[in-house]
Amino acid sequence: MRLQHYMARCGVASRRASELIIAAGRVSVNGQLITSPGTKVAAGDSVCVDGKEIRPEEQLRYVLLNKPAGYVCSLADEKGRPVAADLLKERYSERLYNVGRLDMFSSGLIIFTNDGDFAAKLSHPSAELEKEYIVDTSLPLPRRLAEDFMAGIRIDGVFYRCKEAVELNARRMRIVLVEGKNREIRRVFESREIGIKRLMRIRIGSVGVEDLQFGQFRDLSSAEVTALLRQCKN
């Protein structure tokens, strides 16, 4: 088994993220530092990340969190800011990591797992998994912003286009993305000089926020996990 695949099976990170960890020189196999992701590991090999031995997870977890604003989506933060994963630690002993991200000032749904294959499939751009957001603004929405966002807007050489945008009232818009480039919604609104008061993700694929309050979380059902995987186009 390739090293990055083994790390994903151990719940360290997705295969793609594991490749970066390997390249950073944080992984050893049988005491030897490894920096090539293609390295093969076999049963009985001792694999360590940051000096700690890792083993395949006995139970795969799929957790839906309604992240409050003010938390970063990272396993640790060098600036000492609150970490979203810490909200799950009292319930789960497994090392869980987030599938995709929400920026610190955004709130809403994010999935945590220790299943690297699941994470890789959902987070790959080719999956085109729908993500729905509600955006509240500090000023009235500009005319045609929704139409322009659906048609596509180029900002600093990057092309942003949503699948759907609906103006709910003068200062609220519902947006559906299928790719979700870094800070896409914020950059589009900033380009029109419109400040965002609140940005909240309310749906990932077929999984909605429903009555889950900020800071609350729940396990995804096996049916929900299967449905999310089926909705991915990759």
Disulfide bonds with the S-S distance in Angstrom:
none
